[in-house]
Amino acid sequence: MTTMIQIRNVPEPLHRQLKARAALEGVSMSRFILREIERALERPSRRELLDAIGSQPEFVLDRSPADILREERGLR
C-alpha cells in the first residue's frame, strides 16, 4: 500500500532545482524525490554509524604510523 506525503513551504529555488534534475533524468519530480529519499535511507544514520564504530575492537599498532609510512615509501 502506498501513501502520500506532502511537503509545504518548499523554497522556489529548491523547487526549480528538483524539477530540473528530474527533467535531466527523464523522470517525474515525485519519482526523483522518492528515489532520493530511498537513497538517503539506505545509508546508516549518524547515530548508527557512530554506534558501529564504537563497537569495533580497539586496534593497536606494534609500530608508529610514521615508521609504517617510511617503510611503505621505501618499497616504491
ABEGO torsion letter per residue (X at the ends): XBBBBBBBGBBAAAAAAAAAAAAAAGBBAAAAAAAAAAAAAABBBAAAAAAAAAABBBBBBABBAAAAAAAAAAAX
